[in-house]
Amino acid sequence: MARFKPKGKKNRLVKKGKQSRWAPFWTVPKIYGKGKKVHPGRHTKTKRSWRRSNTDA
């Protein structure tokens, strides 16, 4: 990748990075109930890593 990235490309990469974060912790009891222990990353819409998949940004 180029050393200096255009602003538009940088913004797209930032958005993709935000999409691959875990869901907030308070969504777990909201979805599954109070006693259930589930990892918040389980109900994140897009799971993406720079190693596993490409973004085409």
N, C-alpha and C positions, 0 to 999 in steps of 0.2 A: 504494500500500500504506500501511497505517496507520503512524503514527510509532512507536507502542508496539505490539509484537507479543505475543500470548499465548505462554506458555512452550511449549505443545504445538505450535503452529504453527512456532515457532522451532526446536524439536527436529526436526520433519519436514524443514525446510529444510536443517538441518545434515546430516541423513542423505543427502538428495539431493545435496548438495554433495560429500560423501565418495564417493558412487557414481560421480561423473563424473571422478574423478582418474585419472592414469595408473596402470597396473599397476606393481609393483615391478620395478626393472631386472634383478634376478636371475632373473626368469621367462623372459627372452628366451633365454638359453642352455639353460635347462631344457626349453623347448618346441621350439626350432628347432635346437639344437646349438650347439657352441662357436663356430664361425666365422661364423655368420649375423648380419648387422646389420639388426635390425628395431626400429622404434620401439615402446617399451613401451605407448604409448597404443593400439596396434593390438589388443591383447587385453584391453582394459577392457570389462566387460560393458555398462555403460550410458554412452553418450556424450550429455551434455546440457549445454546452455549457456543462460544466462538470456536471450540474444537469440533463439536458434533455437527452443527448445521450452519449453512451459509445464509446471509441476509439479503444479498443482491442490492445493497444500499447505493 
